[in-house]
Amino acid sequence: MMAVQLELWQLITLLLTFFGACATVVRVFLAQTQRHLDMRFNTLEDANRQEAGQWQRIERELMELRANLPVEYVRREDYTRGQSVIEAKLDGLASKLENAQLRGLIGGNHG
């Protein structure tokens, strides 16, 4: 059997080297994890910016629609009311023409 003898300073150096290597591995792992998280957060921020831009576009389009809607859209009740006014005027004109015909002012014998 072979025996290995180490002096105290050799043991301390060996332990420091081992713990230094472990610390380096942990640092590299943490750096990679940090890089990965940074990339992921940047991706999420880009997606959020794009989504915010899309929402702003939708909001702008909605405001344009709200501004143009009264100009381009006539409610059924408004149309019916306008139609009723026109029909009442036409009825009044027809009555006047009938009265004029009955009195012989239009299309009758004048002489």
C-alpha positions in Angstrom: 0.0 0.0 0.0 1.2 3.4 -0.8 0.9 6.3 1.6 0.7 9.9 0.4 2.0 12.5 2.8 1.2 16.2 2.5 2.5 19.0 4.5 0.0 21.6 5.8 0.9 24.2 3.3 0.5 21.7 0.5 -2.9 20.7 1.8 -4.0 24.4 2.2 -2.8 25.1 -1.4 -4.7 22.1 -2.7 -7.9 23.1 -0.9 -7.6 26.7 -2.1 -7.1 25.5 -5.7 -10.1 23.2 -5.4 -12.3 25.9 -4.0 -11.0 28.4 -6.5 -11.9 26.1 -9.3 -15.4 25.5 -7.8 -15.9 29.3 -7.5 -14.9 29.8 -11.1 -17.3 27.2 -12.3 -20.1 28.8 -10.3 -19.2 32.3 -11.7 -19.3 31.0 -15.3 -22.6 29.3 -14.6 -24.1 32.5 -13.1 -22.7 34.6 -15.9 -24.4 32.3 -18.5 -27.6 32.4 -16.5 -27.4 36.2 -16.3 -26.8 36.4 -20.1 -29.7 34.1 -20.8 -32.0 36.1 -18.5 -30.9 39.4 -20.1 -31.7 38.0 -23.6 -35.1 36.8 -22.4 -36.0 40.1 -20.8 -34.8 42.0 -23.9 -37.0 39.7 -26.0 -40.0 40.4 -23.7 -39.3 44.1 -23.8 -39.2 44.1 -27.6 -42.5 42.1 -27.7 -44.1 44.6 -25.2 -43.0 47.5 -27.3 -44.4 46.0 -30.4 -47.7 45.2 -28.6 -47.8 48.7 -27.2 -47.3 50.1 -30.8 -50.1 47.8 -32.1 -52.4 49.0 -29.3 -51.6 52.6 -30.1 -52.4 52.0 -33.8 -55.7 50.3 -32.9 -56.6 53.2 -30.5 -55.7 55.7 -33.3 -57.9 53.8 -35.8 -60.7 53.7 -33.3 -60.5 57.4 -32.7 -60.6 58.0 -36.5 -63.6 55.8 -36.7 -65.4 57.7 -34.0 -64.6 60.9 -35.7 -65.8 59.7 -39.1 -68.8 57.8 -37.9 -71.2 60.7 -37.6 -70.3 61.9 -41.1 -70.7 58.5 -42.8 -73.4 56.9 -40.8 -77.1 57.8 -40.7 -79.3 56.2 -38.0 -82.5 54.5 -39.1 -84.5 56.9 -37.0 -82.8 59.9 -38.7 -83.4 58.5 -42.1 -87.1 57.8 -41.3 -87.6 61.3 -40.0 -86.0 62.8 -43.1 -88.0 60.6 -45.4 -91.2 61.6 -43.5 -90.5 65.3 -44.0 -89.9 64.8 -47.7 -93.1 62.7 -48.1 -95.1 65.4 -46.2 -93.8 68.1 -48.5 -94.6 66.0 -51.5 -98.1 65.3 -50.2 -98.6 69.1 -49.6 -97.4 69.8 -53.1 -99.7 67.1 -54.5 -102.7 68.7 -52.6 -101.9 72.1 -54.0 -101.7 70.7 -57.5 -105.1 68.9 -57.0 -106.7 72.1 -55.7 -105.3 74.1 -58.6 -106.6 71.5 -61.1 -110.0 71.6 -59.4 -110.1 75.4 -59.7 -109.2 75.0 -63.3 -105.9 76.8 -63.1 -103.8 74.0 -64.5 -104.6 72.0 -67.6 -108.2 73.2 -67.8 -110.0 75.2 -70.4 -109.1 78.9 -70.1 -111.1 80.4 -72.8 
